[in-house]
Amino acid sequence: MDTHFCTSSLRERDRYAYWHDVICRLYARATAHRSDTSLPFIADFQRKLFGTVALSDIRCEALRYDRRRDDIQRDPNEDFLLTLMLDGQAQLEQGGRVAVQRPGDLVLYDAARNFVYDFTQRYRILLVRIPRRTLLSRLPDAERMTAVTVGEGSCLGSLAAGLMRSANALDVQENTGPLAKVGASLLEMVSAAFETEVAGRRDLLDRQAALLQRAKAYLRAHLDDPNLEVESIAYALNVSPSTLSRAFASEGTTVIRWLWRQRLEASHAALCEGRATKVLDIALGCGFASGSHFSRMFKDAYGVLPHSLLRSPSRVK
């Protein structure tokens, strides 16, 4: 079925809200930011179904889409989204990676995780919504391939982009069996293109995973050191601070945020298990600089003060 949405027939004051509702409803809820609200908002959207795959031809003014935790909680969505840039330029951020997308480039992103997709000028894209299981059955490492550009220089990427353009040009009246085969062929080509493109980066991803394992083991062994910083941790691991930061960013966090999370979890376990009779002892043993700092962070994380979990000396074995 061919579905068409356009803002031109609406009053100017209603156009943006209408557009935002359409995009959130059909793809993924996100906060959208207009770079220039003084310009008329003009957007056009045509959607076709090929089996379980939805292909949309989108023309829109410059927008920045920001999908965060509250959006994901309000609108759970596990689909993958694939775009081919036809006109304009954008930058996609997800999983600690940043992909700059120009005409002819393909990028993949995951609606189940945070992302920022910033279109810096009026743009036109072909956007494909792919059910999660459908893509993972063909591309098991898809979650590690988001925010990676597959450009026109890639032979398979060029073939996938050409197939997307051809599918978009089809006159689709209803979602028939033959059209489902077109969708399946498109997914096979896209999967091959990303698998080939990322194959050369697999060694890098494996090294990053190994670094994460080493870094986490080091941090757990040194939770009591209040002077841990990114630079000193990187030095101990014999890597650069930027390399270490990128490794943690691939999991959507930072070195220091992960470290504080571990300190809080360790202190919470120590309190619940009665391994100390003084809050200050637990705070210092888990790397907090002071009891007051520990209490504030603990209350923010668990909703109670650490003293409320402290066991009396008679109950400590």
N, C-alpha and C positions, 0 to 999 in steps of 0.2 A: 504494500500500500504506500502511496506517495502522499506525504503530509506536508503542508506548507504553512509557515507562519511569517508574518511581515508586520512591521510597525508603522508603515507609511499611511495606513488608513486610520490610525489612532490619533487622538489629540497628543500634542507634544508632551504634556505633563504626565500622560499615562504610558508613554512608550517604554521607558526604562523599566518600570515596575512589571509591565507585561513581559518584556524580554527576560528579565531576571527570573520570573516565575516559570517560564517555558524551559529555560536552561536547567534550573534546579529540579524541575519535575521530570524531565526526560533524561538528564545525565547525572549530575551530582550537585547537591546543595553546597554553595560557597558564597562568601561575601565578595561582592564585586565593587570595584572602585573605578570611577570614571576619571580620566586624567584631565579632561576639559569639559566642564558642565555647561559652558557657554555655547557649545556647538549643538545643532540639532542631533538628536539621537536617531540614527537610522540603522536598522538591522533586518536581516532576511535569513530565513531558515527553511531548508527543504530536506525532508527525511524520507528514506526508503528502507524497507525491510528485506533482508536476504536471509530467510530462515531465522536463526536466533541472533543474527548480526544486524545492527542498525547502522546505516550510513547516512550522514547528514552533510549537506553543503551549507556552510555558515558564512555569512558576510556581516561584519559588525564594526562599530567604532572601537577605538582603542579602549581596552578594559584590562583590569588586573583581577584575576579570580584567586581568592585565598580560602582554601578549605582547611579548617582547623578542627581540633578535637570536638568542640561543641557542635559544629556542623555534622561531623561523623556520628555523634551521639543522637542528634535529632533526625538524621537521615542516613541510617546504615545502608551502605552500598559497597558491594565487593567486586563490582565489574572493573575491567580494565578499559581504558580509553586510549585510542590511537589517533593521532592527527597527522595529516599531510598539509604542509603550508603551501598555499597557492599564491597568495599575495600578502605582503607585510612582513613583520618580524616579531619574534616573541622569545621569552626566556622562561624555561620551566625548571623549577626547583623541587626535588623530592629525594628523600633518602640520603641527604648530604651531597647529592650531585646536582650540577647545574648544566642544562643543555640550552645552547643558543640555537634557535630554529629560524632558518631562512627558507625562501621559496624552493621547493623540491625536497625538503628535509622531512623525515618521519621521526616522531617521538612517541613514546609509550608512557602512560602514567596510570597509577593505581588509585581508584576512588576510595579504597579502604584505608588509605593513609593520607596524612597531611600533604598538601602540595600548594605551591604558588605558581600560577601561570599568568605571566605578564605580557600582554600584547601592547607594544609600545606605539602602534599606529593602526589606522584602519586596516583590517585584515580579512582574508578569505581562507578558510580551511575546509578540508574534508575530515570529518570526525567519525570514527567507528567505535561503537560501544560493543564490547565483547564480554559475554558471561565468563566469570572467573574460571570455572571448571573447564569450560570449552577451550580457553587459551592455555591453561596449565597442562591440559592433556597433550597439547602439541609443543608447548614451550615451558618445561618444568621450572626453569630458572627465570621466568618472567619477572618475578618480584625484584630480581637483581639487575634487571635491564631497563628499569624506568629511568627517565631523565637522561637517556643516551641517544644521541643524534645518529640516525642512519641517513646519510646524504646521497645526493644524486651520483656521486662517484662510486657508490656501491652497486654492482651489477644486479644483485638480487633486490636491493632497495629500489632501484630504478624500475625493475619489473613489478614490484609490489605497488609502487606509486602509479605506474601505468594502468594496472588492473583496477585500482581504486578510481581513477579518472574514468575508465571505461564503464565500470559499474554505475558510477554516478550519472553517466550519459544515457543509461537504459531507461526506457519508458516503462515504469513499474506501476501496474494497476492493482495487483494483488500479490500476496506473498505465496507464490507457488513452489512446487517441488524443484523445478529447474533453477529458480532463483536461490533456493537454499543451497544448491550445489555451487552457485556463484559465490555465495558467502563462505562456504567451506573452502573453496579454491583460494579465495582471498586470505583466509586465515592461514592456510598452508604456506602461501607465499610470504606473508608477513613474518610468520614464525621462522622460516628459513632465512629471511633477510636479517632478523635480529640475532639469530643463533650464530650466523656467519660473522656478523659485525662484532659481536661480543666475544667470540672465541679467542680473538687476539688479546682480549683484556682479561681472560680467565685467570692467567697467572697472577695478574695484579690483584684480582678479587681474592684468590687463594692466599696470597701473602697478607692481604688486609685482614682476613679471617684469623690467620695465625697470629698476627700482631695483636688483635683484639683479645685472643685467648691469653697471650703472655701478659698484656697490660692488665687485664682483669685479675689474673693471679697475683701480680705484683701489688696491685692496689689492695686486694683483700689481705695480703700479708703485712701491709703497712698502714692499716686503718688508724692506728694509734699515733701516727705522725701528723701533727697539726700543720706542718710546714709544706706539705705536698702541694706542688704547683705543676702546671702543664710542662713547663720547661724542665724542672727537675725530674719529673717522671719520664719524659722523653729521653733525657740524658741517661737515666738508668737503664732504659731499654735500647739505647744506641740507635735512636731514630730522631728525626726532626720533629719539633712541636706541631708543625702543619700536617705531617704524615700521621701523627698520632691523633690529631683532631679530626682528620678526614675519616679515619677508621671508626671512631665513635659516631661521627655524623652519619655514617652509613646505616646506623641503627636508630637514627633520629634523636640522638642525645649528644651531650658533650662530656669530656673527660671529668670535669669537676662535678657536673650534675650527677653523673653515674656514681662517682665517689661518695657524694653526700647521701645518695640513696642507700648505698651499702652501709654507711655509718649509722644511718637511722634504723635500718633493718637489724643490724647487729646489736644496737643498744636496746631496741624493742625486745629482741629475743632474750637478751641478758636480764632485763627487768622481769619479763614473764617467767623466766626459769629460776629467778631468785639467786642469780650468781653474784650479787653484791647487795650491800645494805645501805649504800649512800649513792644518791643520784650523781654527785660530783665524780665519784670513782668511775662510774660507767661512762660519764661524759668524756672525761680525760682519756679513758681507756679506748674510746672509739674515735679519738682525734678531734674532739671539740675543744675550742680554746677556753671556754668558760661554761659554768653551769647555766647562766642566764641565756646564753646563745643556744645551748643545747635545748633548754626548755621551750624557747620560742619555736625552734625548728620542729621539735617533737610534737608540739601542740598543733602546728600547721599541718603536719603529716598525718597524725592519728586522732586529732580532735580532743585529746586529753593531755593533761600535764604528766610528765614522767613520774612524779611523786605518787600519783594515784595507782600506779602499777607496782610500786615498791613494796616488797614483802617485809614484814617485821622480822627482827632477828630470830625470834622464836620459831618462825616458820621456815627459815632458811636451813636447809640440811647441810 
